[in-house]
Amino acid sequence: MRRPFVVHGREARSTQYGWVDIDNYANFYNLTRLLIANGHRHIAFINGDEHFTYALYRRRGVVDALLDAGRSISDLTVLNTLHPMGDAGFKLTTLALADPRITAILYSSTLMAVEGHAAVVRAEAENRRVEIATMDDELHYIDLSGFAGDWSYVRSSLREAGGVLIAELLNQCESGAPARGHIVPSTFHLLPKLDGRVLSEPLPLNRR
């Protein structure tokens, strides 16, 4: 008898099991091309631990968007942290801003963006403008109300993902249904100053 099995996340063998995920690759491809379309030529990407598939696919999305825009990989600075992610947010943001070319920071999580905010404020006090974009998982223990006018973000709820995961597991248990995959939708929320038209463009065929 097949044992019910559902994973939060997926990888190359995802046709063999049930899963719930967001489109990490597309979300970060789009955030990167948004920053490029708005004039940013040197971007820092502060990512999680790339031993985890979510972080690996996010990096791939960033790199592919950069290359597809005709930019060089040298225009990207990637900084990684281990869990717990938030503890490194300030340190890695400070490290990124040590490069005077950096005009935008892309965070893999609001957890790191919150911790790095003080470093960004310090840089802006020195008349340096830094654009921030991040992933927002709607973590219940982080209050983002104070950052409403500071960041652009792509949002997808971990709570919603948990509900979908439980529903898929129950479906397998109660009906014996084959395992299925589910993409939890994401929404983009941009600061008014940004031109978001590039987000309406589909990903290139070879990137889907």
N, C-alpha and C positions, 0 to 999 in steps of 0.2 A: 504494500500500500504506500502511495506517495505521501510524504509528510508535508503538510502545509508550510510554506516558507515564503516570507516577504522581506525584502531588503530596502532600507532607506539609502538610495544611491544605486548605481549600476556601473557595469564595465563591459568588456567585450563579450562575456558569456550571458548577457542579460536576457537572451531568448530562452534560457533554461530555468528561469525562476521568476517569481513575482517581485516587482519593485515599485517604488515611489521615488520620484526625483524631480528636480527642476532642470531646466536646460542651462546648465552651468556654462557650457561652451558658448551658446548663442548670447546669453546675457552679457558675458564679458567681451565677446566680440563686438557687440553693439555699444557697450559703454566706451570701449576703446575707440571705435570709429566716431563716436559722438565727440570725444575729446579732440581727436585729430581734425574733425570737420570744423571745430570751433577754434582752430589755430594753434593747438598745442603740439609742439614738435619734440619735446623731451618729457617723457612720462615716467613716473615711478609707480610700480605695482607692488603693493605690500600684500603678500599672499600668505595663506596658511601652510601647513605641512604637506608637501607634495607626495608624501607616502599615502595620503588619502586621495581617492579618485576625484572628489569634488574640486580640490585645489589643483590637481593635475590638469583637469579639463578647463578650469578657469584660466590657467596660464596659457594653455594652447589657444584658447579664444583670443586672448590679448595679443599673443605673438602673431597669429594668423591675420588679425585685423591690421596690425602694424605693417606687415609685409604686403598685404593686399592694397594698402594705401600708398605703396611705393616708398615706405620709410625703411630705414636700416635698423637692424636689431640693436645697434649701438645707441639708438635713440630711446631705448627702454632700459630702465634699471629695475631689476626684480630683487626684492628682499623677502625672505621667508622667515616664518616663526614656527615654533613648535607649540603644542598645547601646554598651558592655557594661552590662547592667542593674545588676549587683551594686555597681558603683562608686558608684551614687547611693543605695543602700539606707539608709545612715546619715543622709545629708543630708536625704532626703525624709521619713524617719521623724521626725527632729528637727523638720522643718517642720510635719508633721502634728500633732505633740504640742504645738506652740506654741499651738494652739487648745485651751483648757481644756475645751471641750465634748466633745472626742473621747474616747470610751471604748472604741473598737474599731478595729483596723486590719486591713484585708483586703489581702493581698499577692498580686500576680499570679504570683509565683514565690518558692520558698524561697531562691533566690539573694539576693533583696532582703531577705527576712525575716532571714536570717543576718546580713547586713551591718547591718541596722537593730536587731539585738537589743540592742546596747550602749545605744542611745538609749532603748529600752523599759525596760531595767534601771535606767537613771538616773532615769526618770520614776517607776518603782515604788519606788525608794529614797526618793522624796519623798511616799510614801503615796498614789500614784495607781495605780489598777488599770486595766490595759489588756488587753483581750481580743485575741488574735491568731488569724487564720485565713488559710490560704494554699493555693496550689496546689503540689503536690509532684510533679515530673516524674521523680523518682528519678534525679537527675543523679549519675553515678558519682563525680564529683570533689568532692562535698559530703558531709561526714559530719554527719548529723543526730542522731546518738545522744545528744548532749548537750542536745537540745531536746525530748525525748520528752514531758516533762510541761508544756511551755510553750505548745504550739500545738494547734489543731485544723486538719485539712487534708483536702483531696481529692487522691487519689493516682492517677496514671496514668503508666505507664512509657514513657519515650521509647525505651528499648531495645526494648520490645515493639512499639511503633509502627514502629520500623525493620525488625523482622522481618516484620511484616505488609506493609509497603511492598515489601520485596524479594519476598515471596511473590506479591503482586499483579503485580509487574513480570514475574516469571518466568512466571506464568500467561498473561499477554498474549503474551509472546515465544514460548512453547512451544506454546500451543494456539490462538493467534489469538483468544482469547476477548474479548468486549466488555469495555470498561473498567468497573470496579466501584468503589463507595465502601465504606469500612470505618470503623466507629466503634470505637475502642479503649475498652474499659470503664474506668470510674473507680470508686473506692471511697472512702467517707467514713470518717474516723477522728477521733472527737470526744473532747475531754477529758471525764472523768466528770461534771464539774459542769454540763455543758450539757445542756439538754433538746433531744433530737434528733428529737422526734416530727414536726416539720414536714417533715423530709426524706422521710417516708413518703408525703407528699401529692403527687399528680401536679402537674405544671405546669398552669396554666390553659390551656384549649384554645387561646386566642389567642396563647399563648407557646410552643407546641410547634413 
